[in-house]
Amino acid sequence: MELVEPSVEYKDSFIEAVKEYKSEAESEPIRSYRNLSIQGLEADFESFVERERSHAEGKNQQEGYVPQTEFWLVDGGEYIGHVRVRQRLTEHLLQIGGHIGYDIRPGKRGKGYGNKILALGLQKAREMGIEKVRITCDVDNVPSRKIIEKNGGVLDSEIPNPETGVNKARFWIENK
Ligand SMILES: CC(C)(COP(=O)(O)OP(=O)(O)OC[C@H]1O[C@@H](n2cnc3c(N)ncnc32)[C@H](O)[C@@H]1OP(=O)(O)O)[C@@H](O)C(=O)NCCC(=O)NCCS
């Protein structure tokens, strides 16, 4: 199991993962991958991969986003999930988003991959010089909270998140 840069090598299992996101219950949070076109990915996966990689240079991102480096967790040659390391904090990231975001594909959840993706993501953040990591989760996201605590997260505070109506739990992780 390892983190790799987005690569065309994982096309088939990545597309399977997108199908899993699309069939998730409507009550699940809307994830960007759910909106990807299977047809588009089948036709030109290389452009998709290039776009994902270009975010590390701050390209092809929403207004106000800082450069973020994306890695894919792969196991046995298959796409399992992704982690994004934001290269610096904005006020919004400090309050709500944090340095690191992660997601395990629906079909692979509950198998320990979440704990592993954050551990490996923290190593990448260390290599990128991020010695103190801000990390957050919704207060009702039980698995994510366990993952953060298992990886050394110390609760700082919980604040209302007007964007969702669900409070955010905010942690720091010493990452030297
Ligand atoms: C949160 C997420 C990454 C967890 O991934 P995962 O691979 O299922 O996590 P793990 O299997 O490593 O489980 C982590 C812990 O949560 C527990 N857990 C897993 N699913 C659970 C559930 N539905 N309810 C309660 N606890 C759960 C596990 O037992 C484990 O605890 P332990 O280490 O004490 O045994 C995954 O659910 C996901 O991608 N969710 C959508 C995106 C998201 O919420 N990302 C985090 C944003 S902050």
The ligand as an SDF file (V2000), in Angstrom:
LIG
                    3D

 48 50  0  0  0  0  0  0  0  0999 V2000
  -13.9100    9.0550    6.8440 C   0  0  0  0  0  0  0  0  0  0  0  0
  -13.3530    7.9410    5.9590 C   0  0  0  0  0  0  0  0  0  0  0  0
  -12.0750    8.4530    5.2830 C   0  0  0  0  0  0  0  0  0  0  0  0
  -13.0540    6.7260    6.8200 C   0  0  0  0  0  0  0  0  0  0  0  0
  -12.3630    5.7760    6.0410 O   0  0  0  0  0  0  0  0  0  0  0  0
  -12.3330    4.2420    6.4290 P   0  0  0  0  0  0  0  0  0  0  0  0
  -11.3730    3.5640    5.5130 O   0  0  0  0  0  0  0  0  0  0  0  0
  -13.7050    3.7030    6.4930 O   0  0  0  0  0  0  0  0  0  0  0  0
  -11.7240    4.3140    7.9000 O   0  0  0  0  0  0  0  0  0  0  0  0
  -11.0790    3.1330    8.7260 P   0  0  0  0  0  0  0  0  0  0  0  0
  -11.5590    1.8040    8.2030 O   0  0  0  0  0  0  0  0  0  0  0  0
   -9.6030    3.3610    8.8080 O   0  0  0  0  0  0  0  0  0  0  0  0
  -11.7670    3.3680   10.1510 O   0  0  0  0  0  0  0  0  0  0  0  0
  -11.3540    4.4230   10.9900 C   0  0  0  0  0  0  0  0  0  0  0  0
  -12.0020    4.2490   12.3380 C   0  0  0  0  0  0  0  0  0  0  0  0
  -13.3980    4.5510   12.2480 O   0  0  0  0  0  0  0  0  0  0  0  0
  -14.1670    3.4300   12.6630 C   0  0  0  0  0  0  0  0  0  0  0  0
  -15.2980    3.3800   11.7760 N   0  0  0  0  0  0  0  0  0  0  0  0
  -15.3000    3.0910   10.4620 C   0  0  0  0  0  0  0  0  0  0  0  0
  -16.5430    3.2220    9.9630 N   0  0  0  0  0  0  0  0  0  0  0  0
  -17.3360    3.5890   11.0150 C   0  0  0  0  0  0  0  0  0  0  0  0
  -18.7140    3.8900   11.1660 C   0  0  0  0  0  0  0  0  0  0  0  0
  -19.5390    3.8390   10.1140 N   0  0  0  0  0  0  0  0  0  0  0  0
  -19.1640    4.2550   12.3840 N   0  0  0  0  0  0  0  0  0  0  0  0
  -18.3300    4.3190   13.4360 C   0  0  0  0  0  0  0  0  0  0  0  0
  -16.9980    4.0580   13.3610 N   0  0  0  0  0  0  0  0  0  0  0  0
  -16.5270    3.6950   12.1670 C   0  0  0  0  0  0  0  0  0  0  0  0
  -13.2570    2.2300   12.5010 C   0  0  0  0  0  0  0  0  0  0  0  0
  -13.6120    1.1900   13.3760 O   0  0  0  0  0  0  0  0  0  0  0  0
  -11.9240    2.8200   12.8690 C   0  0  0  0  0  0  0  0  0  0  0  0
  -11.8020    2.9560   14.2710 O   0  0  0  0  0  0  0  0  0  0  0  0
  -10.6230    2.2040   15.0490 P   0  0  0  0  0  0  0  0  0  0  0  0
   -9.3360    2.6720   14.3930 O   0  0  0  0  0  0  0  0  0  0  0  0
  -10.7920    2.6520   16.4330 O   0  0  0  0  0  0  0  0  0  0  0  0
  -10.8790    0.7410   14.7920 O   0  0  0  0  0  0  0  0  0  0  0  0
  -14.3910    7.4810    4.8810 C   0  0  0  0  0  0  0  0  0  0  0  0
  -15.5950    7.1610    5.5320 O   0  0  0  0  0  0  0  0  0  0  0  0
  -14.6680    8.5310    3.8350 C   0  0  0  0  0  0  0  0  0  0  0  0
  -13.9500    8.6180    2.8380 O   0  0  0  0  0  0  0  0  0  0  0  0
  -15.7250    9.3330    4.0450 N   0  0  0  0  0  0  0  0  0  0  0  0
  -16.1180   10.3930    3.1380 C   0  0  0  0  0  0  0  0  0  0  0  0
  -15.1060   11.4930    3.1190 C   0  0  0  0  0  0  0  0  0  0  0  0
  -14.7810   12.0420    4.4740 C   0  0  0  0  0  0  0  0  0  0  0  0
  -15.6400   12.1350    5.3550 O   0  0  0  0  0  0  0  0  0  0  0  0
  -13.5080   12.4080    4.6300 N   0  0  0  0  0  0  0  0  0  0  0  0
  -13.0100   12.9870    5.8580 C   0  0  0  0  0  0  0  0  0  0  0  0
  -13.2770   14.4470    5.8510 C   0  0  0  0  0  0  0  0  0  0  0  0
  -12.7970   15.1460    7.4100 S   0  0  0  0  0  0  0  0  0  0  0  0
  1  2  1  0
  2  3  1  0
  2  4  1  0
  2 36  1  0
  4  5  1  0
  5  6  1  0
  6  7  2  0
  6  8  1  0
  6  9  1  0
  9 10  1  0
 10 11  2  0
 10 12  1  0
 10 13  1  0
 13 14  1  0
 14 15  1  0
 15 16  1  0
 15 30  1  0
 16 17  1  0
 17 18  1  0
 17 28  1  0
 18 19  1  0
 18 27  1  0
 19 20  2  0
 20 21  1  0
 21 22  1  0
 21 27  2  0
 22 23  1  0
 22 24  2  0
 24 25  1  0
 25 26  2  0
 26 27  1  0
 28 29  1  0
 28 30  1  0
 30 31  1  0
 31 32  1  0
 32 33  2  0
 32 34  1  0
 32 35  1  0
 36 37  1  0
 36 38  1  0
 38 39  2  0
 38 40  1  0
 40 41  1  0
 41 42  1  0
 42 43  1  0
 43 44  2  0
 43 45  1  0
 45 46  1  0
 46 47  1  0
 47 48  1  0
M  END
$$$$
